[in-house]
Amino acid sequence: MSKLPSVSSEKIIKRLIKAGFDYAPIKGRGSHIALVREGIQGEKYLVIIPKRKPVPKGTLISILKQSGMTREEFIKLLE
């Protein structure tokens, strides 16, 4: 298993948008950003990203799970 890199929330947001995610409808203001994407079979993925530098490893793993990507896809996206 590859090691997850230390990254900022800005980088994660930019890369997920390039991967097909879009900003979720704004429900308020705060310290988190919500991104959404519809999958091939109609499933919806909602990813919540805190505005932090760097994003903690546990939070990064949570973002990975929410995105529906494999660990390898996610690491390749962040490189």
PyMOL commands that set and color helices and strands:
alter all, ss='L'
color gray80, all
select helices_A, chain A and resi 9-18+57-67+71-78
alter helices_A, ss='H'
color red, helices_A
select strands_A, chain A and resi 22-23+32-38+44-50
alter strands_A, ss='S'
color yellow, strands_A
deselect
rebuild
show_as cartoon
